[in-house]
Amino acid sequence: MARIAVIGAGMGAMAAAARLAVAGHRPVVFERASTYGGAVGRFERDGFAFDTGPGLLPLPAVYRDLFVKTGKEPLEDLVPLTQVEPAVRHVFADGTTTDLPNARRAGVAEALDTAVGAGAGELWSAFMNRAREAWDRSRRPLLEEPLWPNWQVLADREPYPAVARRRLLRKDRTATTLTEIGALELGGDPRLVALLEQYALAYGLDPRTAPASAAVLPYMEQTFGTWAVSGGLRALADAVYARCLKRRVEFRFDAAVTRIVVKDGRAAGVELADGSVEDAEFVVAGVAPGVLDGLLPDRSVRGEVPARPESSVPSRLTVHLALRGPRPEGTPHRTVVHGADRDAELAWLFDGGPWPARPTVAVLRTGDPSQVPDAGHEAVTVTVTVPPHARVSEAGLEAVLTAAERTVSGLRDRLLWHETRTPQDIAEATGAAGGAVPAPALAAARGSLLHPANGTDLPGLFAVGGWSHPGGGLPHVGMSGALVAGLIVEGPEFRGSQ
């Protein structure tokens, strides 16, 4: 039975701690903040409550597995989950609107035929069939197994079976990026292109360079569905924390780790801000790359994977709106309002251009009665991907509200107050430079969208959470916890869940 120091109380770190405790180890979690959950936070004011991180749960099977493996009560006995219907409403730049059903691909095709025109659904369905092949080829190594030692195979091999386009007297052309998929396989219709590319934008990926393997992102949502958590996503963090306590995981809050102790060539504990040293046989670090580097200033432990520099990864701006008046009947849980000028938006996000007049925003209107003071009010969250280190001006905020007004009728007249969460707030909460938000690992792209392995170059030190394999997003950080626990319990021969 080993004593294990866990740095950070994010979702991946807590998932690892719970699994390690069940295996007979003694995890102690050191968290510099006064609470747990990392990016999965909560903001409350005047009877309103908002999730400060993700608002929906994809692939709930990851957390169902966590609760099955760590106790008797299944996840849904503790945290009620509901498949939202429709999964999402899309409001395109030209005013076209469509509601896409949850986890019903045939229904998605029908909705696209109705909104975009006959044949649109067939094009999208054919694309999703190819996306399924990419998922089948990459799911296990990118989600369920520790990163392969020969990860270059994943970096060089594109799992998406792009369609070869014949060209007279010229070489056949195949799509290698999401943008090229939109042009070559979706007919270039700006609405289908916007539908596809927003999956990349939501994770801070440039669709012009995101590999075709990123097709797995819409495939996962439209195949496995999206789920709302009663009480908000913070309730899921509460449940994971409670499960850790039941398994006798020890938590120490307001306990900043300043150094990882190394003895005889391996991680042997942590030093805290007050100068005390906590010995451990293993150390699990659930922190951003820059933070980890600061804990081991004299060495590099993240391996050779050429992941994107943390400072270049986009962030998110979130605006919480407290509105007078009830949520209208039939309001979708989530609406994506697409930007007015795709080129201007991409230039802003990835090329240093100015704020666009109307960026793409996601509007969350949960209708959860626990998040409002009474039925005569509504809590709305608007989220937009922004460049790292972005400073939010009044003009930028106005652009976001203007976009949201396309789906929230009478927004400004109903507005009681708003609370803005900026990249600087994310940086303070997570330690990630510029408030960067990591994306899930993807194959191809020369390995730039892989994440460093959970095992590090320092024996006894393991990495967990969104900045390690298999990357960002609630399902992926949950899997990182399972992978780290497996590597510690079973050793380097561990090959993932069966």
C-alpha positions in Angstrom: 0.0 0.0 0.0 1.7 3.1 -1.3 1.3 6.7 -0.2 0.6 8.8 -3.3 0.8 12.6 -3.5 -1.7 14.0 -6.0 -1.1 17.6 -7.1 -4.4 19.3 -7.9 -8.0 18.4 -7.3 -9.2 18.6 -10.9 -11.6 15.9 -12.3 -8.8 13.8 -13.7 -6.8 13.9 -10.5 -9.9 13.0 -8.4 -10.7 10.1 -10.8 -7.2 8.8 -10.3 -7.3 9.2 -6.6 -10.6 7.3 -6.2 -9.4 4.4 -8.3 -6.0 4.3 -6.5 -7.8 4.3 -3.1 -10.0 1.3 -4.1 -6.8 -0.5 -5.1 -5.5 -0.2 -1.6 -3.2 2.9 -1.9 -3.3 6.0 0.2 -3.8 9.1 -2.0 -3.3 12.6 -0.5 -4.6 15.4 -2.7 -2.8 18.8 -2.4 -4.9 21.6 -3.9 -3.7 25.2 -3.9 -7.3 26.5 -4.1 -9.9 26.2 -1.4 -12.1 23.8 -3.4 -12.0 20.9 -5.8 -13.1 20.5 -9.5 -10.5 22.5 -11.3 -12.2 24.1 -14.3 -15.5 22.5 -13.3 -16.6 25.4 -11.0 -19.7 27.2 -10.0 -20.6 30.9 -9.7 -23.6 32.0 -7.5 -25.2 35.3 -7.0 -28.7 36.6 -6.0 -30.2 33.1 -6.2 -28.7 32.4 -9.7 -26.1 29.6 -10.2 -23.9 29.0 -13.2 -21.3 26.4 -14.2 -18.1 28.2 -14.9 -16.7 25.3 -17.0 -18.4 22.8 -19.3 -22.2 22.9 -19.4 -23.0 19.4 -20.9 -21.5 16.0 -20.4 -20.6 13.9 -23.5 -19.7 10.2 -23.2 -21.1 9.7 -19.7 -19.9 6.1 -19.9 -16.5 7.3 -18.6 -18.0 8.5 -15.3 -20.4 5.6 -15.1 -17.3 3.3 -15.2 -15.6 5.4 -12.5 -18.5 5.0 -10.1 -19.0 1.3 -10.9 -15.3 0.6 -10.2 -15.1 2.7 -7.0 -18.3 1.9 -5.1 -21.8 0.4 -4.9 -23.9 3.5 -5.9 -23.9 4.0 -9.7 -23.5 7.5 -11.1 -27.2 8.1 -11.9 -28.2 7.2 -8.3 -26.2 10.2 -7.2 -26.3 12.6 -10.1 -29.4 12.5 -12.4 -28.5 12.7 -16.1 -30.9 13.6 -18.9 -30.3 13.4 -22.6 -31.1 16.9 -23.9 -33.6 17.1 -26.8 -32.9 18.6 -29.2 -29.1 18.1 -28.8 -28.5 21.5 -30.3 -30.1 24.3 -32.3 -27.9 25.9 -35.0 -28.5 29.5 -36.1 -26.4 30.0 -39.3 -25.1 33.3 -40.5 -27.8 33.6 -43.2 -30.6 33.1 -40.6 -31.2 29.4 -41.4 -32.1 27.5 -38.2 -32.2 23.8 -37.6 -32.6 21.6 -34.5 -30.5 18.5 -34.5 -31.8 15.5 -32.5 -29.8 13.8 -29.8 -27.9 10.7 -30.8 -30.1 10.0 -33.9 -28.0 10.3 -37.0 -30.9 9.6 -39.3 -32.8 12.4 -37.6 -29.8 14.7 -38.1 -29.9 13.9 -41.8 -33.6 14.7 -42.1 -33.2 18.0 -40.2 -30.3 19.1 -42.6 -32.4 18.2 -45.6 -35.2 20.4 -44.3 -33.0 23.3 -43.3 -30.2 23.3 -45.9 -31.8 21.5 -48.9 -32.3 18.1 -50.4 -29.1 16.1 -50.4 -27.5 17.9 -47.5 -28.4 15.1 -45.1 -27.0 12.5 -47.5 -23.7 14.3 -47.7 -23.5 14.7 -43.9 -24.4 11.0 -43.4 -21.7 9.9 -45.8 -19.2 12.0 -43.9 -20.3 10.6 -40.6 -19.9 7.1 -41.9 -16.3 7.9 -42.7 -15.9 9.6 -39.3 -17.1 6.3 -37.8 -14.2 4.6 -39.5 -11.8 7.2 -38.0 -13.3 6.6 -34.6 -13.0 2.9 -34.8 -9.4 3.1 -35.9 -8.3 5.7 -33.3 -10.6 5.2 -30.3 -8.6 2.7 -28.4 -5.1 4.2 -28.7 -6.4 7.7 -28.2 -8.8 7.1 -25.3 -8.5 3.8 -23.7 -4.8 2.9 -23.7 -1.6 4.6 -22.4 0.1 6.5 -25.2 2.1 4.1 -27.3 5.9 4.3 -27.0 5.9 4.5 -30.8 3.4 7.3 -30.8 4.9 8.4 -34.2 2.6 5.9 -35.8 -0.3 7.9 -34.5 1.3 11.1 -35.6 1.9 9.9 -39.2 -1.1 7.8 -39.9 -4.4 9.6 -40.8 -7.3 7.4 -39.7 -9.9 9.3 -41.7 -10.7 7.6 -45.0 -11.0 10.7 -47.2 -12.7 10.4 -50.6 -10.4 10.8 -53.5 -11.7 13.4 -55.9 -10.8 12.7 -59.6 -9.5 15.7 -61.5 -8.9 15.7 -65.3 -5.2 15.7 -66.1 -4.3 16.5 -62.5 -3.5 14.4 -59.4 -6.5 13.1 -57.4 -7.3 15.4 -54.4 -8.2 14.2 -50.9 -9.1 16.1 -47.8 -6.5 16.3 -45.2 -8.1 19.0 -42.9 -11.6 19.8 -41.7 -11.8 22.8 -44.0 -10.9 20.5 -47.0 -13.6 18.0 -45.9 -16.1 20.9 -46.0 -15.0 21.9 -49.5 -14.5 18.5 -51.0 -17.0 16.2 -49.3 -19.8 18.5 -48.1 -20.1 20.4 -51.3 -18.8 23.7 -49.8 -22.2 24.8 -48.6 -21.4 27.5 -46.0 -23.9 26.1 -43.5 -22.6 22.6 -43.6 -19.1 24.0 -43.4 -20.0 26.1 -40.4 -21.7 23.1 -38.8 -18.5 21.0 -39.2 -16.0 23.7 -38.3 -17.7 24.8 -35.1 -16.7 21.4 -33.6 -13.0 22.4 -34.1 -13.6 26.0 -32.9 -15.3 24.8 -29.7 -12.0 23.1 -28.8 -9.8 25.9 -29.9 -8.6 24.1 -33.1 -8.1 25.9 -36.4 -10.2 24.0 -38.9 -7.8 25.1 -41.7 -5.1 23.0 -40.1 -7.0 20.5 -37.9 -6.5 17.1 -39.4 -9.3 15.2 -41.0 -9.2 12.9 -37.9 -11.0 15.7 -36.1 -14.1 14.2 -37.7 -14.3 12.1 -34.6 -15.5 15.2 -32.7 -18.9 15.5 -34.4 -19.1 11.8 -34.6 -18.9 11.4 -30.8 -21.6 14.0 -30.1 -24.0 12.8 -32.7 -23.5 9.1 -31.9 -23.2 9.0 -28.2 -25.3 12.1 -27.4 -24.9 14.9 -24.9 -26.3 14.9 -21.4 -27.4 17.5 -18.9 -26.6 17.0 -15.2 -29.3 18.0 -12.7 -27.9 20.8 -10.7 -25.2 21.6 -13.3 -21.9 20.0 -14.1 -20.6 21.2 -10.7 -22.9 18.5 -9.2 -20.8 15.9 -11.0 -17.6 17.3 -9.4 -19.4 17.2 -6.0 -20.2 13.5 -6.6 -16.7 12.6 -7.6 -15.3 14.4 -4.5 -17.8 12.6 -2.3 -16.8 9.3 -3.8 -13.2 10.1 -3.1 -14.0 10.9 0.6 -15.9 7.6 0.9 -12.8 5.8 -0.4 -10.8 7.6 2.3 -8.9 9.9 -0.1 -7.3 12.7 2.0 -7.7 16.3 0.7 -5.6 19.3 1.8 -6.9 22.6 0.4 -5.0 25.9 0.4 -1.9 23.7 0.1 0.2 24.9 -2.8 2.9 22.5 -3.9 6.1 24.4 -4.8 8.4 21.5 -5.7 8.4 17.8 -6.5 11.0 16.1 -4.3 13.4 13.8 -6.2 15.5 11.2 -4.4 17.7 8.5 -6.0 16.5 9.5 -9.4 12.7 9.2 -8.8 9.8 11.3 -7.5 9.6 10.9 -3.7 7.2 13.5 -2.5 6.3 17.1 -2.6 7.3 20.3 -0.9 4.6 22.8 0.1 4.6 26.6 0.2 5.1 26.5 4.0 8.4 24.6 3.5 7.1 21.3 4.8 7.9 18.1 2.8 5.4 15.3 2.3 7.0 12.0 1.4 5.3 9.7 -1.1 6.1 6.6 -3.2 4.4 8.1 -6.3 3.5 11.6 -7.3 0.5 12.3 -9.7 0.5 15.8 -11.2 -2.8 17.2 -12.4 -1.4 20.6 -13.5 -0.8 22.6 -16.6 2.6 22.1 -18.4 4.0 25.5 -17.2 3.1 24.7 -13.6 4.7 21.2 -13.8 7.9 22.7 -15.3 8.0 25.1 -12.3 7.8 22.2 -9.9 10.9 20.5 -11.6 12.9 23.5 -12.7 16.1 21.5 -13.4 14.7 18.8 -15.7 12.2 18.1 -18.5 9.9 15.2 -17.9 7.2 15.5 -20.5 8.7 13.3 -23.2 9.1 14.0 -26.9 5.5 14.4 -28.1 5.4 17.7 -30.1 2.3 19.0 -28.4 1.1 22.6 -29.2 2.8 25.1 -26.9 0.5 26.0 -24.0 0.9 29.7 -24.7 -0.6 29.2 -28.2 -3.7 27.3 -27.3 -7.0 29.3 -27.4 -9.1 30.1 -24.3 -12.7 30.8 -23.6 -14.7 33.8 -22.6 -17.9 33.0 -20.7 -20.6 35.5 -19.9 -23.3 34.6 -17.3 -26.6 36.4 -17.8 -29.2 36.9 -15.1 -32.5 37.6 -16.9 -35.9 38.6 -15.6 -38.7 36.6 -17.1 -39.1 32.8 -17.4 -37.4 30.6 -19.9 -39.8 30.4 -22.9 -41.5 27.0 -23.5 -39.7 24.9 -26.1 -36.3 26.7 -25.7 -33.4 24.4 -26.7 -30.9 23.5 -24.0 -28.0 24.6 -26.2 -27.9 26.9 -29.3 -24.9 27.6 -31.5 -25.1 31.0 -33.2 -22.6 31.0 -36.0 -20.4 33.9 -36.8 -21.2 36.5 -39.5 -17.8 36.3 -41.2 -15.9 33.0 -41.1 -12.6 34.5 -42.4 -12.6 37.4 -40.0 -13.3 35.0 -37.1 -10.5 32.6 -38.0 -8.1 35.6 -38.5 -9.0 36.8 -35.0 -8.6 33.5 -33.3 -5.4 32.2 -35.0 -3.8 35.1 -37.0 -3.8 38.0 -34.6 -6.7 39.9 -36.3 -9.2 42.2 -34.6 -12.4 41.1 -32.8 -15.0 40.1 -35.3 -18.3 42.0 -35.3 -20.2 38.9 -34.4 -18.3 35.7 -33.4 -19.6 32.2 -33.1 -21.2 31.7 -29.6 -22.7 28.8 -27.7 -25.8 29.7 -25.7 -26.8 27.5 -22.8 -30.3 27.8 -21.4 -30.7 24.8 -19.1 -34.1 25.5 -17.5 -32.8 23.8 -14.3 -34.9 25.2 -11.5 -32.0 24.8 -9.1 -30.1 27.5 -11.0 -32.6 30.4 -10.7 -34.2 32.1 -7.7 -37.7 31.3 -9.0 -39.7 30.4 -12.1 -39.9 34.1 -13.1 -36.2 34.3 -13.9 -33.7 32.6 -16.3 -30.0 31.9 -16.1 -28.2 31.9 -19.5 -24.5 31.2 -20.2 -22.8 32.4 -23.4 -19.5 30.9 -24.3 -17.1 31.9 -27.1 -13.6 30.6 -28.0 -11.1 33.5 -27.8 -7.3 33.8 -28.4 -5.0 33.0 -25.5 -4.3 36.0 -23.2 -7.3 37.8 -24.8 -8.3 41.0 -23.1 -12.1 41.6 -23.2 -13.0 45.2 -24.1 -16.5 46.6 -23.9 -16.7 46.3 -27.7 -15.8 42.6 -27.5 -18.4 42.0 -24.9 -21.0 43.9 -27.0 -20.1 41.6 -30.0 -20.8 38.6 -27.9 -24.1 39.9 -26.6 -25.1 40.9 -30.1 -24.5 37.4 -31.3 -26.4 35.9 -28.4 -29.4 38.2 -29.1 -30.0 36.2 -32.3 -31.4 33.4 -30.1 -32.3 35.1 -26.8 -35.2 37.4 -27.6 -35.2 40.7 -25.7 -31.9 39.9 -24.0 -30.9 43.5 -23.2 -34.4 44.4 -21.9 -34.5 41.3 -19.7 -30.9 41.7 -18.4 -30.5 42.2 -14.6 -26.8 41.8 -14.5 -24.0 39.8 -16.1 -20.8 38.2 -14.9 -17.8 37.8 -17.2 -15.2 35.0 -16.9 -12.1 35.8 -18.9 -9.0 33.9 -19.9 -7.3 35.5 -17.0 -9.8 34.0 -14.7 -9.2 30.6 -16.2 -5.4 31.0 -15.9 -5.9 31.9 -12.2 -8.1 28.8 -11.6 -6.1 26.3 -13.5 -2.5 27.7 -13.8 -2.6 27.3 -17.6 -0.8 30.1 -19.4 -3.2 32.6 -21.0 -6.1 30.6 -19.8 -5.5 27.9 -22.4 -8.1 25.1 -22.6 -6.7 21.8 -23.9 -8.3 19.9 -26.7 -8.8 16.1 -26.9 -5.9 14.2 -28.5 -6.2 13.6 -32.2 -4.2 11.4 -34.6 -2.1 12.7 -37.6 -1.0 16.3 -37.7 2.6 15.1 -37.1 1.7 14.6 -33.4 1.0 18.2 -32.7 -2.5 17.3 -31.3 -1.3 14.4 -29.2 -0.6 15.0 -25.5 2.4 13.8 -23.4 2.1 10.3 -21.9 0.8 9.8 -18.4 4.0 8.2 -17.4 6.9 10.7 -17.4 10.6 10.5 -17.9 11.0 10.7 -14.1 10.3 7.4 -12.4 7.4 7.6 -9.9 5.9 10.7 -11.5 2.7 10.5 -13.5 0.7 13.2 -15.3 -3.1 13.3 -15.2 -5.8 15.7 -16.6 -6.4 17.6 -19.8 -2.7 18.4 -20.4 -1.7 14.8 -20.6 -2.9 11.9 -22.7 -5.7 11.6 -23.8 -6.3 15.4 -23.6 -9.0 17.8 -22.7 -12.7 17.5 -22.3 -14.5 15.8 -19.4 -14.5 12.2 -20.8 -10.8 12.5 -21.7 -9.7 13.7 -18.3 -11.8 11.0 -16.7 -10.0 8.4 -18.8 -6.6 10.0 -17.9 -7.4 9.1 -14.3 -8.2 5.5 -15.2 -4.9 5.3 -17.2 -2.7 6.7 -14.4 -4.3 4.4 -11.8 -3.7 1.4 -14.1 -0.1 2.3 -14.6 0.6 2.7 -10.9 -1.4 -0.4 -9.9 -0.3 -2.8 -12.7 3.0 -1.2 -13.7 4.3 -0.3 -17.2 2.7 -3.5 -18.7 -0.7 -2.0 -18.2 -2.5 -1.7 -21.6 -5.7 -0.1 -20.8 -9.3 -1.1 -20.2 -10.5 -4.2 -21.9 
